[in-house]
Each structure stands twice: as structure tokens, then as C-alpha cells.
Amino acid sequence: MDYEAVIGLETHVQLKTKSKMWCGCANEFGAPPNTHVCPVCLGLPGVLPVANEEALRLTALTGLLLNCSLPPYAKFDRKNYFYPDMPKNYQVTQYDKPSAVTGYLEFEFNDSLARVRITRAHLEEDVGKNFHFDRNSGVDFNRAGVPLMEIVSEPDLTSAVMAYEYLNALKDILVYGGVSDCDMEKGMVRCDVNVSVRPKGQSELGAKIEIKNMNSFSGVRKALDYEIPRQIEVLKSGGKLIQSTRRWDDPAGITEEMRTKEFAHDYRYFPEPDLMPFQPTEAWLEEVSRRVIELPLARKRRFIRDYQLPAADAQTFVWDRPLGDYFESIAKQAKSPKAAANWVINNLRAKMTESGTTLADVKFQPPAILELIELVENGKISSRIAQDVFTEMFSAGESPAKIVEKKGLAQVSDTAAIEKFCDEAIAANPGPAADFRAGKTAALNFLKGQVMKLSKGKANPALAGEILERKLKAGMETGN
Amino acid sequence: MLNQLTLTELVARLARREVSSREATQACLDQIQRVDGQIRAFISYDAADAMAQAEAADKALASGQTHAQRPLLGVPIAIKDVIAAKGQPLNCGSKILGNFISPYDATVVEKLKAAGAIVFGRLNMDEFAMGSSTENSAFQVTHNPWDLSRIPGGSSGGSAAAVVADECIAALGSDTGGSIRQPAALCGCVGLKPSYGRVSRYGLVAFASSLDQIGCFGKQVRDAAIVLKAISGVDHRDSTSVPQPVPDYPAALTGDIKGLRLGLPKEYGLGSPGSAGVSPASAGGLDPEVKQAVEVALKHLQNLGAEIVEISLPHTDYAIATYYIIATAEASANLARFDGIRYGARVAGADPIELYSKTRGAGFGAEVKRRIILGTYVLSSGYYDAYYLRAQKVRTLIRQDFLSAFEKVDAIICPTSPTAAFKIGEKADDPLQMYLMDIFTISVNLAGICGISIPCGFTAWPKLPIGLQLLGKPFGEETILRVAHAYEQSTPWHKEKPPLAS
């Protein structure tokens, strides 16, 4: 019998806010332990939470980016459980009235477009971090109260690699939208994986097994690569799976059981009485919707469609959004957007990297790139010279035409002058000249190179070729 | 003696520079020395710090600051041990906080300091404000100044007793189900519970967040009005505080209540003079002397020009059950933070679970444990809908009862407590009897409205104060203060002092 996996993901993402969820402490990774703390995030007696508006906006924004609807009424609840990293021993979260519901995420997978439904995105608070020393333990509460968003997917994923691609696509959107930096190294994204298997064709789901607290996407992929065959193996050998929670042991490369449903927590959720329900106004929603950006995938597809760019170039402009915007500012006027993309990616970006500058530092106006392309197209300068002109543009900011004029870089298309260079080249290189006459046509390129050299690169290469060929052939006829 | 002055009188004399804040503060400290060994209202106080604040107040007065600018300048005000004051112990009447010192000021403490008050002392209370007698304090039993063998009421028993025994000029307390009004009634002073959202709860250690409200105790109604004005207002640190403008409460005390309509809930078992009252189950425990005193007060208010109107609060009988579900549910979460990990007392354990259980087992008293267990139970999976959710629905009905009533009347009038102060130990083993002490006060918190208790007489023997309660619509504090003030100023009760105090 064939089996298939059914996978849903709960992804926790730290939001990119200046301050924490309920207080003014900095939301900043890497500070010495317990330095970004105050009575509120330490859960001292008597303190009260005040919701971070920006965190609410970023959650709503995420909802819009994930095609969710934003309910007119959201609220916070208390999730009760004791743990040393929890200052209040309850976590404030959105239980049954989340900020965003029922959306979807599209991403490229197996050369087509996959769509995974999003159940909800809700806002909650992060907890502190436990440290265990030789003889005792400590808790760093810098992370306690950092705004944390949980994005829950429907069980629409069917393989480890699909889950991996979903996570990457999700991350791209969140980083792109300015919602989170999604820095895995800093623990900004964590994942709970729900996975079950069932015989192919069966509509009923198998026993749900949760793998908790994954902190890397590759870990999710590896854990699923282990867990799916494990579950299938259990069923094939006649065993039974029960709803349970497991953890991924990365060094060992296995998952192991933590607890079964029987011992599941009763979190005793109830509405958080210290916070008012959240009812977004029209104006507030309007403000959030103004922050919606084009999604990475949509942008890539548009660049390919509208500018006939190869996928790799389009992807570059997705990753480097300012560079893409720069490109777009000239692409519409470009005769060949592809040529413009080449200049922007291969030359402009390279120069900026080399000099450690950004687009804001670029001295010439964007249309100058089009002028430069035009000079090459018209035969005014060679592509070789164009490189030099660009270097000059980049360092001085002058227009390409001016540089060409000032430095006398215009291509020599004066036949008399080129004839003179050709005569010199043939005279100085009797060997290659004889080779050509003997039928070795490749020798012409060598001689053409010599002409370019003599002209300091300014000779029109096409014209030089023609004249050389004519002269050499004429020599053959006259017997010279 | 200066400690015997009302806040209003002390402010007048400080303003005229007849007395200094140091003299007034010293008088309070002397009184504590003299009587608190018997009353035991204060868990602790820092005399040197109080005097330093008084000195600063005197300097401010000398430099020309006025009470128009800082209405409480130089006035010693003591604080219930559930409100955070920077640098002072914060124990909530419990052992579990160990030697915790608050690193921050509650908003109300900030406001009192800004208004110039001498903020001093930690007043005794039932542990985490859970109780009606102050017997649940882990520190000491506070005694009623009128009869030392009796309880002062609770949970703000220390606050009421301290004000009545002239150990301070005014005091702050907190009221979750009657914890300001009931001890005020039993000790014989004014106790005001503002509307939910009127006063910031930031710095008030939560018992039941949706019911808790900070309020004040005074020797007379005007004092309470002055303190209320100083501590009220929206606070960016408390999302449940309401951006409602703060009226000039003392200005509302016109003495004129002609034409005001006062509602008498028929469910409370009182008859307005001349009408036959009904006596349903909820009022079965109403003491005849209390009933009589309140009925006489009704007559008096009629004589002052108020109209008494019968109203109905049909869901009254469900109030106590509703309250003990919602309050305990919230408390079970609010008190979870006292775990021995970050602060307070700790009893070591082999692992966190053992540490929690030993710390909390040793740190909490019986009543607190009872309520945490109740609250945990009502929130548990499978019980939530039957208890918590249903209680929230009943709560809405109770609030609706009051809002409907307030369409017909300007304020509601009733007893504060069904009986006068009982003997220490008398109800200690009967939590249900104790819970019934809050029968007239508890609905007010569920409805989020305001209430005030003022003295309206004494029992014959022993002579114990009886309280009259006035309830107002949400943010209707001006009306109940006006009625309370008119009644007070035309009756002798507020002038009576317990023998011990003088």
C-alpha cells in the first residue's frame, strides 16, 4: 500500500519592532543577560501590559500579505502554564479571536505554483531563555515579551521538501514586507511541525504527531525526512500511531517522544482582562494596507513578463529590491530592458560592491545608463570603451556623451584613418597576413586586434574587419 | 491633635501656615506609637522617610507652592500593602513575597506624590485582598478601633482602622468585591470605590483584574472627593483606564440633593418608610439594627429632598456565585507569577515543579489556596463553558440590571454590610458565611459601577458603626459624593470617634 504525508506548520516569528510587546524595553538580540528588562516584562507584582501598536500593525500587514481577512474584533487571552522562562506563568496570546484568518501562500514548487492555505496569524509574546550551568540554572529575560507572531498553515503540505520551500517562501515574504528579519541564527523563527500519514486515497487523517520547537528550516526538512518514513513503517508493520508530541534530536538525526495526548497540557485559556479587545478602525486598516508591498513571487513573475528578463535577473531584482526599483525606473524607456538589466546587475552593482557604496551614493542619473547603451548601439563607442565610460560615469557622475567627447573616446569610423591602421597592421605582421591568404580565416581576428590596439580601441571593429579583409584579398589577386 | 484633623481641615491649616507637615506627620507617627500595638493596622512604616517627605513638603510650602497647585501638599496618606510604592516593602499581606521591595511606584502613588502627599506605611490586609475581615493576613490580625475583639472588615481592614484610629489622615485601599466599602462601614469612616477604569490599576497587585479598583478612605466625604480627584484619570500604562475627563469632585458637594431620585432595590429586603419591603433569600442575613439604621437614613434623605424610588435588580441572587467564579479564575492566573523564581520567598526543590509546589505551598495561606484551586477548576477544559463562560454572561445581565435601574434613578441606596463588625475568629472556619458579608457590595464590582460607604449610625451594644452605601452609574462619582456629603453634613455620625483614638 502507498502512503502519503499530511503536514501543517505553526511558524513563530519575532516581529521587527523597536520595543517589546507590552513595555518600552528594547526588542534587541544579543545584549548582556537581563539588561533589556523592566517591571513589566519581568512580571513584577502590580504591572500591566499595554499592547505594542506596531506589533498589531505588523500582524495585520502579515495577514494582508498572506491574503487573509482581518476580523473586525480580535482579543488577547491568557495561556496558563508554569515554566521558569515565563515571568507571569501565563503567556498572553490570541486564542480564539486572532488578528488574521483564512489566507493562503503561493510559492514555486516542482516547476509549478503551490498554494498552501493559511489558517490564521496571531500575536503573542515570547518567553525568556533558560541557561543551565554546572550547579544551577539562570534565566535571561531579555527575550521575554518580544512580540511573537504565530502563522498556522492548513495541513496542505505533502513532503519534507515542500515544507522546506513553504518556509523559505514565508520567510521571503516576511523579510520583504519588513515584518521580521527572520534571522535564524538569532532564533527569530521557530517552528512546530504537525505531521501524519495515511494510505493514499484515504480522506480521513492519521494520528497527528507534533514535532516541537524546530529552529531551522533544514532541521524541519531533516526531521520530516526521518519522521514520515518512521510513521509509514509503524503502520506497515501493523502498529498504531497515537496523537503525541515529539522532539527532534538533531545530532542523533531522530525524533523522540515527549508526551502523548493523555498527558497534554490544559492551558485553561481565558480572555486577558488587562487588555481591551482590539477593534481596528477604517483609518487604521487603511494605514496598514498602505504598507502592503508586492510579494517576491509576484515581482519576479512581473519582471520576467514585462521586461523579458531571464529568471536569474528577475530573482536578483527580487532579492535586491532597491536595485530592482532602480532598474524599473529606466526599464520602461529601454529599447532592450535586458541590456539595461545587464548594466545594472553586472556593472552598477559590481561597482557599488567594490566601493562599498549604495544606490543613494550613485553620482549619475539612472537614464545615463540608457544613453550609454545607446552610444554602443549607434556604434559611437565600442562595448570595450563603454566599460571605461561607465567607470568614469561612476566615479565622476558625468554623462556618457560628455565623457566620450572629453576623452576622445568616440569610435573611429573614418575609413582613411582605419585604412592606415590596417596597412600598418598587415605590414607589421606578415605571418598572420600570409596565414589568412592561405585560407586560415581565424588570422583575421588577430589582425583586427592589432588594428584596435593601434587605434587605442577607438576603431570601429566591424569597419576594421571589412577593410582588413578587402586589403588582404586584394593582395591575393594582385599577387602581392 | 493634628492627626485627628480631617484632610480638609489639615489642608486649610497647612495653607494658612498655622501648622507644618512635619508636625502633622509626627502626630500620626505618635498616634501609631500610641495605639497601633492594639489596632495593628500597619504592617510596617518608615518614620524617617515619612518625616523626610514632610520636610520636603514644608519647604515647598515655604517656597510658595499652594494647595491649588498641589492639593495634598503635606498630608500624610497611608497605603494598603497591595499598592506598589518605590523603595517600600510590597507584601500583599502574604509571606510569599518575602522581603520584596518595590522598584517602582504605582500610578496612584506617583499621583499622590505629585499632589504633595506624604506617602507612608504599609497597611494590613487580607492576603492578596482575599477576605472580608483582614484575618487572612499572614502578618497580623487588625482590630476594630471600636471594639478590639472584633474584625475591622476586609480586605482593606488596615486602611479603614488606621483612618478611624487617626493614625493617618487618609488612606488608599483596593476594592474587588467590597474591600473598601465594607471595612469603611465596619470601622465607621468614608470608603469610596470608583468606577472601573476611573483610577489606574498600574502598581496594584492584581487579585481579579476585571474587578479590582483602587479607591480611598477618608474621615469625611469631602476628603474622599479630594483624594479621588488626585488619583483619577486615564493612564497610558493601564489599557483598562478610561479617557474620561476628571471632574472637580469637591465642587460637586453642593449640599443640595433636592429632586434627586434614589433607587431602593426591592431584592435587598429593605422597605422605604411606609412601604412593605420584600425579604428574599439574598437578604436573609440582614441584621435588624442595620436594616433599621438604613431605613432611617432613607427617611432622612427624603427629608433632604430626595425621592426614594423602588427599583429591581433581578439577578442579585446570582452575584456571589458569579463573582466567585470570575474572581477566582482571574486570581488563579494573576497569582501564578509568585513562584520563587524571580523574586520573593523561595523553598528549594529538586526541579522547577518541586520548587513551585514547595514555594507556593509554604508561601500562600489557606484562603488564597482555596481560591486558586477554585479558579483553576472553573477554567479547566470541560468546565470552562459551564462555569466561566456562563458567569461572564450572568455578569453582563447584572451590569444590565444596574444600567436599566440608572435610567430611572440618579443613585441606588442600600446597606454596605448585612451586619456590623463580628468577633475575630467568629467566621474564620466558615468561608461561605464570610463570602455572604459581601452580598451588598459584590454586584458593584461585577457591574463596574461606583459606590461609597458612609457612617449612618451605630448598633446599640456594643456600639459598632453601621454603613450606608450609595451606588452610582459608571463615572457617576459626583452624584454619590454629593448625596453622601449632604447626608453626612446633616447627621452626627462622622463626628463620633472610637474611645481608643482620642
Interface residues (C-beta under 8 A of the other chain):
Chain A: P39 L42 G43 L44 P45 G46 V47 L48 P49 V50 A51 R78 N80 F82 Y83 P84 P87 K88 N89 Y90 V139 D266 R268 Y269 F270 P273 D274 L275 M276
Chain B: V82 I83 A84 L90 C92 L97 F100 S102 P103 Y104 A106 R201 Y202 G203 L204 V205 A206 A208 S209 S210 H236 R237 D238 S239 T240 A329 E330 S332 A333 A336 R337 F338 D339 I341 R342 Y343 P352 I353 Y356 T376 L379 S380 S381 Y384 Y388
